[in-house]
């Protein structure tokens, strides 16, 4: 029996070669065969039916909506105007002819109700204009630079233009507003409260020493009317009153002063606004049918 002896070096070499081959085979990665698709003819795209500008606008709106939705942003709703409110229980509104004199009609009717003394709208207008003219140097700075017909004034000289405004204001039928109410509350030395149709209450010269006057104002109608009520109801409503803004015509919110007892930062009481003003709650001897107001 013949035994053939295998050389160790050859045995190691043969095993190493087989191992390399096995490693090379086992570590190879096979790629998936590429699937071939048949050629397809391009599809004909129809022309857009909507104009390009509208389509772009629609896409912009859609993208804007998606962006706002993803960012959690909501569009603010349109601001709603306050709705007219019914009069408080126990308050009566007194009609007047209007015609540009409604504010002065309202004050004269309120004076007749509170003091039981006769006066007409012409006297009330004259009292307001006289007070404004006497203290024009102070009131002119709170003028809204508009004529009674709401036309804007091109200011050249403030004092001269304000006196021209007063010349127009003293004519019957000329509209008036906050500036005239502030002057009346001062020269009459009494509070004047304005109840707006939307429920807000504003007071002029709330520190006045005489009885309150109450009037109603409708911004939508541009109209003032006198209000009548008991003292108990008036006290309740006074607690809700805000400081009135003196500047502006018949607009609801047009700037204003800082203090109810003074105008333009003065420390004098409103009964002596701009100087010593005689109290107009007293009446001179009657001339004709109606007495004259003292200003």
MIDOSE-1310 file (N, C-alpha, C; in nm, 2 decimals, decimal comma, always signed):
residues 295
xxxx	+0,09/-0,12/+0,00/+0,00/+0,00/+0,00/+0,09/+0,12/+0,00; +0,06/+0,21/-0,10/+0,14/+0,33/-0,12/+0,06/+0,45/-0,07; +0,12/+0,52/+0,01/+0,05/+0,65/+0,07/+0,12/+0,77/+0,01; +0,04/+0,85/-0,06/+0,10/+0,97/-0,12/+0,09/+1,09/-0,02
xxxx	+0,19/+1,15/+0,00/+0,20/+1,25/+0,10/+0,18/+1,39/+0,03; +0,09/+1,46/+0,09/+0,06/+1,60/+0,03/+0,14/+1,70/+0,10; +0,20/+1,78/+0,02/+0,29/+1,89/+0,07/+0,20/+1,99/+0,14; +0,24/+2,03/+0,26/+0,16/+2,13/+0,33/+0,15/+2,26/+0,25
xxxx	+0,25/+2,31/+0,19/+0,24/+2,44/+0,11/+0,14/+2,43/+0,00; +0,14/+2,33/-0,07/+0,04/+2,31/-0,18/-0,10/+2,30/-0,12; -0,11/+2,23/-0,01/-0,25/+2,22/+0,05/-0,30/+2,35/+0,09; -0,22/+2,43/+0,15/-0,26/+2,56/+0,20/-0,29/+2,65/+0,08
xxxx	-0,21/+2,64/-0,02/-0,24/+2,73/-0,14/-0,37/+2,69/-0,21; -0,40/+2,56/-0,22/-0,53/+2,52/-0,28/-0,64/+2,56/-0,20; -0,63/+2,55/-0,06/-0,75/+2,59/+0,02/-0,76/+2,74/+0,02; -0,66/+2,82/+0,01/-0,66/+2,96/+0,01/-0,73/+3,01/-0,12
xxxx	-0,70/+2,94/-0,23/-0,76/+2,97/-0,36/-0,91/+2,95/-0,36; -0,95/+2,83/-0,31/-1,09/+2,80/-0,30/-1,17/+2,90/-0,21; -1,10/+2,94/-0,10/-1,17/+3,04/-0,01/-1,19/+3,17/-0,07; -1,08/+3,21/-0,15/-1,09/+3,34/-0,22/-1,21/+3,33/-0,32
xxxx	-1,21/+3,22/-0,39/-1,32/+3,21/-0,49/-1,46/+3,21/-0,42; -1,47/+3,14/-0,31/-1,60/+3,14/-0,24/-1,63/+3,28/-0,19; -1,53/+3,35/-0,14/-1,56/+3,48/-0,09/-1,60/+3,57/-0,20; -1,53/+3,56/-0,31/-1,57/+3,65/-0,43/-1,71/+3,62/-0,48
xxxx	-1,74/+3,50/-0,48/-1,87/+3,46/-0,53/-1,98/+3,50/-0,43; -1,95/+3,48/-0,30/-2,06/+3,50/-0,20/-2,08/+3,65/-0,17; -1,98/+3,74/-0,20/-1,99/+3,88/-0,17/-2,04/+3,96/-0,29; -2,06/+3,90/-0,40/-2,11/+3,98/-0,52/-2,26/+4,01/-0,50
xxxx	-2,30/+4,13/-0,54/-2,44/+4,17/-0,53/-2,50/+4,17/-0,67; -2,61/+4,11/-0,68/-2,68/+4,10/-0,81/-2,77/+4,22/-0,83; -2,76/+4,28/-0,94/-2,85/+4,39/-0,98/-2,98/+4,34/-1,04; -3,09/+4,41/-1,00/-3,22/+4,36/-1,06/-3,22/+4,40/-1,21
xxxx	-3,27/+4,31/-1,29/-3,28/+4,34/-1,43/-3,36/+4,46/-1,46; -3,32/+4,54/-1,55/-3,40/+4,66/-1,59/-3,51/+4,62/-1,68; -3,63/+4,67/-1,63/-3,75/+4,63/-1,71/-3,77/+4,73/-1,82; -3,78/+4,68/-1,94/-3,80/+4,76/-2,06/-3,95/+4,78/-2,08
xxxx	-3,98/+4,92/-2,11/-4,12/+4,95/-2,14/-4,13/+4,99/-2,28; -4,24/+4,96/-2,34/-4,26/+5,00/-2,48/-4,27/+5,15/-2,49; -4,23/+5,21/-2,60/-4,24/+5,35/-2,63/-4,38/+5,39/-2,64; -4,41/+5,50/-2,57/-4,55/+5,56/-2,57/-4,55/+5,69/-2,63
xxxx	-4,64/+5,72/-2,71/-4,65/+5,85/-2,78/-4,69/+5,96/-2,68; -4,63/+6,08/-2,69/-4,67/+6,18/-2,60/-4,82/+6,22/-2,61; -4,88/+6,25/-2,49/-5,02/+6,28/-2,49/-5,04/+6,43/-2,53; -5,14/+6,46/-2,61/-5,17/+6,60/-2,65/-5,24/+6,67/-2,53
xxxx	-5,18/+6,78/-2,49/-5,24/+6,86/-2,38/-5,33/+6,96/-2,43; -5,46/+6,97/-2,38/-5,55/+7,06/-2,42/-5,52/+7,20/-2,38; -5,56/+7,30/-2,45/-5,54/+7,44/-2,41/-5,62/+7,48/-2,29; -5,57/+7,56/-2,20/-5,65/+7,60/-2,08/-5,78/+7,68/-2,12
xxxx	-5,89/+7,65/-2,05/-6,02/+7,71/-2,08/-6,03/+7,85/-2,01; -5,95/+7,87/-1,91/-5,96/+8,00/-1,83/-5,85/+8,08/-1,87; -5,87/+8,21/-1,87/-5,76/+8,31/-1,90/-5,64/+8,28/-1,81; -5,52/+8,32/-1,86/-5,40/+8,29/-1,78/-5,40/+8,37/-1,65
xxxx	-5,44/+8,50/-1,66/-5,44/+8,59/-1,54/-5,53/+8,53/-1,43; -5,65/+8,48/-1,47/-5,74/+8,43/-1,37/-5,68/+8,30/-1,31; -5,62/+8,22/-1,39/-5,56/+8,09/-1,34/-5,45/+8,12/-1,25; -5,36/+8,22/-1,28/-5,25/+8,25/-1,19/-5,31/+8,31/-1,06
xxxx	-5,41/+8,39/-1,07/-5,47/+8,44/-0,94/-5,53/+8,33/-0,86; -5,60/+8,24/-0,92/-5,65/+8,12/-0,85/-5,55/+8,04/-0,78; -5,43/+8,02/-0,86/-5,32/+7,94/-0,80/-5,26/+8,02/-0,68; -5,25/+8,15/-0,70/-5,19/+8,23/-0,59/-5,28/+8,22/-0,46
xxxx	-5,41/+8,23/-0,48/-5,50/+8,23/-0,37/-5,50/+8,09/-0,30; -5,49/+7,98/-0,39/-5,48/+7,85/-0,33/-5,36/+7,83/-0,25; -5,24/+7,88/-0,31/-5,12/+7,86/-0,24/-5,12/+7,94/-0,11; -5,18/+8,06/-0,12/-5,19/+8,15/+0,00/-5,27/+8,08/+0,11
xxxx	-5,38/+8,02/+0,07/-5,47/+7,95/+0,17/-5,40/+7,83/+0,23; -5,32/+7,75/+0,15/-5,25/+7,64/+0,20/-5,14/+7,69/+0,30; -5,07/+7,80/+0,26/-4,96/+7,85/+0,35/-5,02/+7,89/+0,48; -5,13/+7,97/+0,48/-5,19/+8,02/+0,60/-5,24/+7,90/+0,68
xxxx	-5,30/+7,80/+0,62/-5,35/+7,69/+0,69/-5,24/+7,61/+0,76; -5,12/+7,59/+0,69/-5,01/+7,52/+0,74/-4,94/+7,60/+0,86; -4,94/+7,73/+0,85/-4,88/+7,81/+0,95/-4,98/+7,85/+1,06; -5,10/+7,81/+1,05/-5,20/+7,83/+1,16/-5,25/+7,98/+1,16
xxxx	-5,24/+8,05/+1,05/-5,28/+8,19/+1,05/-5,42/+8,20/+1,00; -5,50/+8,28/+1,06/-5,64/+8,30/+1,02/-5,66/+8,44/+0,98; -5,74/+8,46/+0,87/-5,77/+8,59/+0,83/-5,87/+8,66/+0,93; -5,84/+8,79/+0,96/-5,92/+8,86/+1,06/-6,05/+8,90/+0,99
xxxx	-6,16/+8,87/+1,06/-6,29/+8,90/+1,01/-6,31/+9,05/+0,99; -6,40/+9,09/+0,90/-6,43/+9,23/+0,88/-6,49/+9,30/+1,00; -6,44/+9,42/+1,03/-6,48/+9,49/+1,15/-6,63/+9,53/+1,14; -6,71/+9,49/+1,23/-6,85/+9,53/+1,23/-6,88/+9,66/+1,30
xxxx	-6,96/+9,74/+1,24/-7,00/+9,86/+1,31/-7,10/+9,83/+1,42; -7,09/+9,91/+1,53/-7,19/+9,89/+1,63/-7,33/+9,91/+1,58; -7,42/+9,84/+1,63/-7,56/+9,85/+1,59/-7,63/+9,95/+1,68; -7,73/+10,02/+1,63/-7,81/+10,11/+1,71/-7,88/+10,03/+1,83
xxxx	-7,88/+10,09/+1,94/-7,94/+10,03/+2,06/-8,07/+10,11/+2,10; -8,16/+10,04/+2,16/-8,28/+10,10/+2,21/-8,25/+10,20/+2,32; -8,34/+10,29/+2,34/-8,32/+10,39/+2,45/-8,34/+10,31/+2,58; -8,26/+10,36/+2,69/-8,29/+10,30/+2,82/-8,43/+10,32/+2,87
xxxx	-8,47/+10,23/+2,95/-8,61/+10,24/+3,00/-8,63/+10,36/+3,08; -8,74/+10,43/+3,05/-8,77/+10,56/+3,12/-8,71/+10,68/+3,06; -8,64/+10,67/+2,94/-8,59/+10,78/+2,87/-8,67/+10,81/+2,75; -8,71/+10,94/+2,73/-8,80/+10,98/+2,63/-8,72/+11,08/+2,53
xxxx	-8,73/+11,05/+2,40/-8,67/+11,13/+2,30/-8,77/+11,23/+2,24; -8,72/+11,36/+2,23/-8,81/+11,47/+2,18/-8,77/+11,51/+2,04; -8,86/+11,50/+1,95/-8,83/+11,53/+1,81/-8,81/+11,69/+1,80; -8,74/+11,72/+1,69/-8,73/+11,86/+1,65/-8,72/+11,88/+1,50
xxxx	-8,74/+12,00/+1,45/-8,75/+12,02/+1,30/-8,62/+11,98/+1,23; -8,51/+11,99/+1,30/-8,38/+11,96/+1,23/-8,34/+12,08/+1,14; -8,31/+12,05/+1,01/-8,28/+12,16/+0,92/-8,14/+12,22/+0,95; -8,05/+12,15/+1,01/-7,92/+12,21/+1,04/-7,92/+12,27/+1,18
xxxx	-8,03/+12,28/+1,25/-8,04/+12,34/+1,38/-8,07/+12,24/+1,49; -8,06/+12,11/+1,46/-8,10/+12,01/+1,55/-8,03/+12,01/+1,68; -7,89/+12,04/+1,68/-7,82/+12,05/+1,80/-7,87/+12,16/+1,89; -7,89/+12,27/+1,84/-7,94/+12,39/+1,92/-8,09/+12,37/+1,96
xxxx	-8,17/+12,31/+1,88/-8,30/+12,27/+1,92/-8,30/+12,18/+2,04; -8,21/+12,08/+2,04/-8,20/+11,98/+2,14/-8,16/+12,05/+2,28; -8,06/+12,14/+2,27/-8,02/+12,20/+2,39/-8,13/+12,29/+2,45; -8,19/+12,37/+2,36/-8,30/+12,46/+2,41/-8,42/+12,38/+2,47
xxxx	-8,45/+12,26/+2,41/-8,56/+12,18/+2,46/-8,52/+12,12/+2,60; -8,39/+12,08/+2,61/-8,35/+12,03/+2,74/-8,34/+12,14/+2,85; -8,31/+12,26/+2,81/-8,31/+12,37/+2,91/-8,45/+12,40/+2,95; -8,55/+12,39/+2,86/-8,69/+12,42/+2,90/-8,74/+12,31/+2,99
xxxx	-8,70/+12,18/+2,97/-8,74/+12,07/+3,05/-8,68/+12,08/+3,19; -8,55/+12,11/+3,20/-8,48/+12,11/+3,33/-8,51/+12,23/+3,41; -8,51/+12,35/+3,35/-8,53/+12,48/+3,42/-8,67/+12,54/+3,41; -8,75/+12,48/+3,32/-8,89/+12,53/+3,30/-8,89/+12,67/+3,26
xxxx	-8,79/+12,71/+3,17/-8,78/+12,85/+3,12/-8,77/+12,84/+2,97; -8,83/+12,94/+2,90/-8,84/+12,94/+2,76/-8,71/+12,99/+2,70; -8,66/+12,93/+2,59/-8,56/+12,98/+2,51/-8,57/+12,90/+2,38; -8,52/+12,96/+2,27/-8,53/+12,90/+2,14/-8,39/+12,86/+2,09
xxxx	-8,39/+12,80/+1,98/-8,26/+12,75/+1,92/-8,17/+12,86/+1,87; -8,23/+12,97/+1,83/-8,15/+13,09/+1,79/-8,07/+13,15/+1,90; -8,13/+13,15/+2,02/-8,06/+13,21/+2,14/-7,94/+13,11/+2,18; -7,97/+12,98/+2,17/-7,86/+12,89/+2,21/-7,75/+12,90/+2,11
xxxx	-7,78/+12,91/+1,98/-7,67/+12,92/+1,88/-7,59/+13,05/+1,90; -7,66/+13,16/+1,93/-7,59/+13,29/+1,96/-7,50/+13,28/+2,08; -7,55/+13,21/+2,18/-7,46/+13,19/+2,30/-7,34/+13,11/+2,27; -7,35/+13,00/+2,19/-7,23/+12,92/+2,16/-7,13/+13,00/+2,08
xxxx	-7,18/+13,07/+1,97/-7,09/+13,15/+1,89/-7,03/+13,26/+1,96; -7,10/+13,33/+2,05/-7,04/+13,44/+2,13/-6,93/+13,39/+2,22; -6,95/+13,27/+2,28/-6,85/+13,22/+2,37/-6,72/+13,18/+2,29; -6,75/+13,11/+2,18/-6,63/+13,07/+2,09/-6,56/+13,19/+2,04
xxxx	-6,63/+13,30/+2,00/-6,56/+13,42/+1,95/-6,48/+13,49/+2,06; -6,54/+13,49/+2,18/-6,47/+13,56/+2,29/-6,34/+13,49/+2,33; -6,34/+13,36/+2,32/-6,22/+13,28/+2,35/-6,16/+13,20/+2,23; -6,16/+13,28/+2,12/-6,12/+13,21/+1,99/-5,97/+13,17/+2,00
xxxx	-5,89/+13,24/+2,07/-5,75/+13,20/+2,08/-5,73/+13,07/+2,14; -5,82/+13,02/+2,22/-5,80/+12,88/+2,28/-5,88/+12,78/+2,20; -6,01/+12,81/+2,16/-6,09/+12,71/+2,09/-6,04/+12,69/+1,95; -5,98/+12,78/+1,89/-5,93/+12,76/+1,75/-5,84/+12,64/+1,74
xxxx	-5,76/+12,61/+1,85/-5,67/+12,50/+1,84/-5,74/+12,36/+1,85; -5,87/+12,36/+1,88/-5,95/+12,24/+1,88/-6,05/+12,23/+1,77; -6,04/+12,33/+1,68/-6,12/+12,33/+1,56/-6,07/+12,22/+1,46; -6,16/+12,15/+1,40/-6,12/+12,04/+1,30/-6,09/+12,09/+1,16
xxxx	-6,08/+12,23/+1,15/-6,04/+12,29/+1,02/-6,14/+12,26/+0,91; -6,27/+12,25/+0,94/-6,38/+12,23/+0,85/-6,49/+12,33/+0,87; -6,55/+12,37/+0,76/-6,66/+12,46/+0,77/-6,79/+12,38/+0,81; -6,90/+12,45/+0,85/-7,02/+12,38/+0,89/-7,07/+12,28/+0,79
xxxx	-7,04/+12,30/+0,66/-7,08/+12,21/+0,55/-6,98/+12,09/+0,53; -6,88/+12,08/+0,63/-6,78/+11,97/+0,62/-6,67/+11,99/+0,52; -6,67/+12,10/+0,45/-6,56/+12,13/+0,35/-6,44/+12,17/+0,43; -6,32/+12,11/+0,38/-6,19/+12,13/+0,44/-6,14/+12,27/+0,41
xxxx	-6,09/+12,34/+0,51/-6,03/+12,47/+0,50/-5,88/+12,47/+0,48; -5,83/+12,54/+0,38/-5,69/+12,56/+0,36/-5,64/+12,68/+0,45; -5,58/+12,64/+0,56/-5,54/+12,74/+0,66/-5,43/+12,83/+0,61; -5,46/+12,96/+0,62/-5,35/+13,06/+0,60/-5,32/+13,13/+0,73
xxxx	-5,42/+13,17/+0,80/-5,41/+13,23/+0,94/-5,51/+13,16/+1,03; -5,47/+13,09/+1,13/-5,56/+13,01/+1,21/-5,67/+13,10/+1,27; -5,63/+13,21/+1,33/-5,73/+13,29/+1,40/-5,83/+13,35/+1,30; -5,78/+13,40/+1,19/-5,87/+13,46/+1,09/-5,96/+13,36/+1,03
xxxx	-5,91/+13,24/+1,00/-5,99/+13,14/+0,94/-6,10/+13,09/+1,04; -6,06/+13,08/+1,17/-6,16/+13,04/+1,27/-6,27/+13,14/+1,29; -6,24/+13,27/+1,28/-6,34/+13,37/+1,29/-6,43/+13,37/+1,17; -6,37/+13,33/+1,06/-6,46/+13,31/+0,94/-6,55/+13,19/+0,96
xxxx	-6,50/+13,09/+1,02/-6,59/+12,97/+1,05/-6,70/+13,02/+1,14; -6,67/+13,10/+1,24/-6,78/+13,14/+1,34/-6,88/+13,23/+1,27; -6,84/+13,31/+1,17/-6,93/+13,39/+1,09/-7,03/+13,30/+1,01; -6,98/+13,18/+0,97/-7,07/+13,09/+0,90/-7,16/+13,01/+1,00
xxxx	-7,10/+12,98/+1,12/-7,17/+12,91/+1,22/-7,29/+12,98/+1,28; -7,28/+13,11/+1,29/-7,39/+13,19/+1,35/-7,51/+13,20/+1,26; -7,50/+13,16/+1,13/-7,62/+13,16/+1,05/-7,71/+13,04/+1,08; -7,84/+13,06/+1,08/-7,94/+12,96/+1,10/-7,93/+12,85/+1,00
xxxx	-7,93/+12,73/+1,04/-7,92/+12,61/+0,94/-7,78/+12,56/+0,93; -7,68/+12,62/+0,99/-7,54/+12,57/+0,99/-7,52/+12,46/+1,09; -7,46/+12,35/+1,04/-7,44/+12,24/+1,13/-7,34/+12,27/+1,24; -7,35/+12,20/+1,35/-7,26/+12,21/+1,46/-7,23/+12,07/+1,52
xxxx	-7,13/+12,07/+1,62/-7,10/+11,94/+1,67/-7,03/+11,96/+1,81; -6,92/+11,88/+1,82/-6,85/+11,87/+1,95/-6,80/+12,00/+2,00; -6,74/+12,08/+1,91/-6,68/+12,20/+1,96/-6,79/+12,30/+2,01; -6,90/+12,30/+1,95/-7,01/+12,39/+2,00/-7,07/+12,33/+2,13
xxxx	-7,08/+12,20/+2,14/-7,13/+12,14/+2,27/-7,03/+12,18/+2,39; -6,90/+12,17/+2,36/-6,81/+12,21/+2,46/-6,82/+12,35/+2,51; -6,84/+12,44/+2,41/-6,86/+12,58/+2,44/-6,99/+12,61/+2,52; -7,10/+12,54/+2,48/-7,23/+12,55/+2,55/-7,22/+12,50/+2,69
xxxx	-7,15/+12,38/+2,71/-7,14/+12,33/+2,85/-7,06/+12,42/+2,93; -6,96/+12,50/+2,88/-6,88/+12,59/+2,95/-6,96/+12,72/+2,99; -7,02/+12,78/+2,89/-7,08/+12,91/+2,91/-7,21/+12,89/+2,99; -7,27/+12,77/+2,98/-7,39/+12,75/+3,06/-7,36/+12,69/+3,20
xxxx	-7,23/+12,66/+3,22/-7,18/+12,61/+3,35/-7,26/+12,49/+3,40; -7,28/+12,39/+3,31/-7,35/+12,27/+3,34/-7,31/+12,15/+3,25; -7,32/+12,03/+3,30/-7,28/+11,92/+3,22/-7,38/+11,90/+3,11; -7,33/+11,86/+2,99/-7,41/+11,82/+2,88/-7,37/+11,68/+2,84
xxxx	-7,46/+11,59/+2,85/-7,43/+11,44/+2,82/-7,50/+11,41/+2,69; -7,42/+11,34/+2,60/-7,47/+11,29/+2,47/-7,47/+11,14/+2,47; -7,59/+11,09/+2,45/-7,61/+10,95/+2,44/-7,62/+10,91/+2,29; -7,52/+10,84/+2,25/-7,51/+10,80/+2,11/-7,61/+10,68/+2,08
xxxx	-7,65/+10,67/+1,96/-7,75/+10,57/+1,92/-7,69/+10,43/+1,94; -7,56/+10,41/+1,94/-7,50/+10,28/+1,96/-7,47/+10,25/+2,11; -7,51/+10,34/+2,20/-7,51/+10,31/+2,34/-7,40/+10,39/+2,42; -7,30/+10,44/+2,36/-7,20/+10,52/+2,43/-7,25/+10,65/+2,49
xxxx	-7,20/+10,69/+2,60/-7,24/+10,82/+2,66/-7,11/+10,90/+2,68; -7,12/+11,02/+2,64/-7,00/+11,12/+2,65/-7,05/+11,24/+2,72; -6,97/+11,29/+2,81/-7,01/+11,41/+2,89/-6,91/+11,53/+2,87; -6,97/+11,64/+2,85/-6,90/+11,77/+2,84/-6,91/+11,85/+2,97
xxxx	-6,80/+11,89/+3,03/-6,80/+11,97/+3,15/-6,88/+11,90/+3,26; -6,83/+11,78/+3,29/-6,90/+11,70/+3,39/-6,90/+11,76/+3,53; -6,81/+11,86/+3,55/-6,80/+11,93/+3,68/-6,88/+12,05/+3,69; -6,97/+12,08/+3,59/-7,05/+12,20/+3,59/-7,14/+12,20/+3,71
xxxx	-7,18/+12,32/+3,76/-7,25/+12,34/+3,88/-7,40/+12,35/+3,87; -7,45/+12,34/+3,75/-7,60/+12,34/+3,73/-7,65/+12,21/+3,68; -7,78/+12,20/+3,66/-7,84/+12,07/+3,63/-7,80/+12,02/+3,49; -7,80/+11,89/+3,48/-7,75/+11,82/+3,36/-7,85/+11,84/+3,24
xxxx	-7,79/+11,85/+3,12/-7,87/+11,84/+3,00/-7,83/+11,71/+2,93; -7,94/+11,65/+2,87/-7,92/+11,52/+2,80/-7,97/+11,54/+2,66; -7,89/+11,49/+2,56/-7,93/+11,49/+2,42/-7,89/+11,36/+2,36; -7,95/+11,32/+2,25/-7,93/+11,20/+2,18/-7,87/+11,23/+2,05
xxxx	-7,78/+11,15/+2,00/-7,71/+11,17/+1,87/-7,71/+11,04/+1,79; -7,74/+11,06/+1,66/-7,74/+10,95/+1,56/-7,63/+10,98/+1,46; -7,53/+10,90/+1,45/-7,42/+10,93/+1,35/-7,47/+10,89/+1,21; -7,55/+10,79/+1,20/-7,60/+10,75/+1,07/-7,70/+10,85/+1,01
xxxx	-7,77/+10,92/+1,10/-7,86/+11,02/+1,05/-7,81/+11,16/+1,06; -7,70/+11,18/+1,13/-7,64/+11,31/+1,15/-7,74/+11,40/+1,22; -7,80/+11,35/+1,33/-7,91/+11,42/+1,39/-7,90/+11,42/+1,54; -7,94/+11,53/+1,61/-7,95/+11,54/+1,75/-8,09/+11,56/+1,80
xxxx	-8,12/+11,50/+1,91/-8,26/+11,52/+1,97/-8,24/+11,53/+2,12; -8,34/+11,60/+2,19/-8,34/+11,62/+2,33/-8,38/+11,49/+2,40; -8,33/+11,46/+2,52/-8,37/+11,35/+2,60/-8,43/+11,40/+2,73; -8,53/+11,33/+2,78/-8,59/+11,37/+2,91/-8,60/+11,24/+2,99
xxxx	-8,57/+11,25/+3,12/-8,56/+11,14/+3,21/-8,57/+11,19/+3,35; -8,59/+11,10/+3,45/-8,59/+11,14/+3,59/-8,45/+11,15/+3,64; -8,44/+11,21/+3,76/-8,31/+11,23/+3,82/-8,24/+11,10/+3,85; -8,32/+11,00/+3,89/-8,27/+10,87/+3,93/-8,21/+10,80/+3,80
xxxx	-8,27/+10,81/+3,69/-8,22/+10,75/+3,57/-8,10/+10,82/+3,52; -8,10/+10,95/+3,54/-7,98/+11,03/+3,50/-7,86/+11,00/+3,58; -7,88/+10,98/+3,71/-7,76/+10,94/+3,79/-7,71/+10,80/+3,75; -7,79/+10,71/+3,71/-7,75/+10,58/+3,67/-7,67/+10,59/+3,54
xxxx	-7,72/+10,67/+3,45/-7,65/+10,68/+3,32/-7,52/+10,76/+3,33; -7,51/+10,86/+3,42/-7,39/+10,94/+3,44/-7,27/+10,85/+3,48; -7,30/+10,74/+3,55/-7,19/+10,65/+3,60/-7,12/+10,58/+3,48; -7,19/+10,58/+3,36/-7,14/+10,51/+3,24/-7,07/+10,61/+3,15
xxxx	-7,08/+10,74/+3,18/-7,03/+10,84/+3,08/-6,88/+10,85/+3,07; -6,83/+10,87/+2,95/-6,69/+10,89/+2,92/-6,66/+11,04/+2,90; -6,54/+11,08/+2,90/-6,50/+11,22/+2,87/-6,52/+11,24/+2,72; -6,60/+11,35/+2,70/-6,63/+11,38/+2,56/-6,51/+11,44/+2,49
xxxx	-6,50/+11,42/+2,36/-6,40/+11,48/+2,28/-6,45/+11,61/+2,22; -6,38/+11,72/+2,23/-6,43/+11,85/+2,20/-6,41/+11,88/+2,05; -6,31/+11,83/+1,99/-6,28/+11,88/+1,85/-6,37/+11,80/+1,75; -6,38/+11,85/+1,63/-6,45/+11,78/+1,53/-6,59/+11,84/+1,51
xxxx	-6,64/+11,81/+1,39/-6,78/+11,85/+1,36/-6,88/+11,75/+1,41; -6,95/+11,69/+1,32/-7,06/+11,60/+1,36/-7,01/+11,45/+1,37; -6,87/+11,43/+1,35/-6,82/+11,30/+1,36/-6,82/+11,25/+1,50; -6,82/+11,12/+1,52/-6,83/+11,06/+1,65/-6,70/+11,07/+1,73
xxxx	-6,58/+11,04/+1,66/-6,45/+11,04/+1,73/-6,35/+11,12/+1,65; -6,32/+11,24/+1,69/-6,22/+11,33/+1,62/-6,14/+11,39/+1,73; -6,04/+11,33/+1,78/-5,95/+11,39/+1,87/-6,01/+11,44/+2,00; -5,94/+11,53/+2,07/-6,01/+11,58/+2,19/-5,91/+11,62/+2,29
xxxx	-5,96/+11,69/+2,40/-5,87/+11,73/+2,51/-5,85/+11,62/+2,61; -5,78/+11,66/+2,72/-5,74/+11,56/+2,82/-5,83/+11,57/+2,95; -5,89/+11,69/+2,97/-5,95/+11,71/+3,10/-6,09/+11,77/+3,08; -6,19/+11,73/+3,16/-6,32/+11,78/+3,14/-6,34/+11,91/+3,21
xxxx	-6,25/+11,95/+3,30/-6,26/+12,08/+3,37/-6,18/+12,19/+3,30; -6,11/+12,16/+3,19/-6,03/+12,26/+3,13/-6,01/+12,23/+2,98; -5,97/+12,32/+2,91/-5,94/+12,30/+2,77/-5,80/+12,35/+2,73; -5,73/+12,26/+2,67/-5,59/+12,30/+2,63/-5,49/+12,29/+2,74
xxxx	-5,52/+12,21/+2,85/-5,42/+12,20/+2,96/-5,44/+12,31/+3,06; -5,54/+12,39/+3,06/-5,56/+12,49/+3,16/-5,60/+12,43/+3,29; -5,58/+12,50/+3,40/-5,62/+12,45/+3,53/-5,75/+12,53/+3,58; -5,80/+12,62/+3,50/-5,92/+12,69/+3,54/-6,04/+12,60/+3,53
xxxx	-6,14/+12,63/+3,61/-6,27/+12,55/+3,60/-6,33/+12,59/+3,47; -6,42/+12,50/+3,42/-6,48/+12,52/+3,29/-6,58/+12,63/+3,29; -6,63/+12,67/+3,41/-6,72/+12,78/+3,42/-6,66/+12,91/+3,39; -6,52/+12,92/+3,40/-6,45/+13,04/+3,36/-6,34/+13,01/+3,26
xxxx	-6,38/+12,93/+3,16/-6,29/+12,88/+3,06/-6,24/+13,00/+2,97; -6,11/+13,01/+2,97/-6,05/+13,12/+2,88/-6,07/+13,26/+2,94; -6,11/+13,27/+3,07/-6,13/+13,40/+3,13/-6,26/+13,40/+3,21; -6,30/+13,51/+3,26/-6,42/+13,52/+3,34/-6,54/+13,53/+3,25
xxxx	-6,62/+13,43/+3,25/-6,74/+13,42/+3,17/-6,86/+13,43/+3,26; -6,95/+13,52/+3,23/-7,07/+13,53/+3,31/-7,16/+13,41/+3,29; -7,22/+13,36/+3,40/-7,31/+13,24/+3,39/-7,43/+13,27/+3,30; -7,45/+13,19/+3,20/-7,56/+13,21/+3,11/-7,69/+13,14/+3,16
xxxx	-7,69/+13,08/+3,28/-7,81/+13,02/+3,32/-7,91/+13,13/+3,38; -7,86/+13,25/+3,40/-7,95/+13,36/+3,44/-8,00/+13,43/+3,31; -8,12/+13,48/+3,32/-8,18/+13,54/+3,20/-8,20/+13,69/+3,22; -8,18/+13,77/+3,12/-8,21/+13,91/+3,12/-8,36/+13,93/+3,10
xxxx	-8,40/+14,06/+3,10/-8,54/+14,08/+3,08/-8,58/+14,04/+2,95; -8,70/+13,99/+2,94/-8,75/+13,94/+2,81/-8,75/+14,05/+2,70; -8,70/+14,01/+2,58/-8,71/+14,10/+2,47/-8,79/+14,03/+2,36; -8,91/+14,08/+2,34/-9,00/+14,02/+2,25/-9,06/+13,90/+2,31
xxxx	-9,06/+13,78/+2,24/-9,12/+13,66/+2,29/-9,03/+13,58/+2,38; -8,90/+13,58/+2,36/-8,81/+13,50/+2,43/-8,70/+13,58/+2,51; -8,66/+13,54/+2,62/-8,55/+13,61/+2,69/-8,42/+13,59/+2,62; -8,32/+13,67/+2,65/-8,18/+13,65/+2,59/-8,09/+13,58/+2,69
xxx	-8,01/+13,49/+2,63/-7,91/+13,42/+2,71/-7,79/+13,51/+2,73; -7,73/+13,51/+2,85/-7,61/+13,59/+2,88/-7,49/+13,50/+2,86; -7,39/+13,55/+2,79/-7,28/+13,46/+2,76/-7,15/+13,53/+2,82
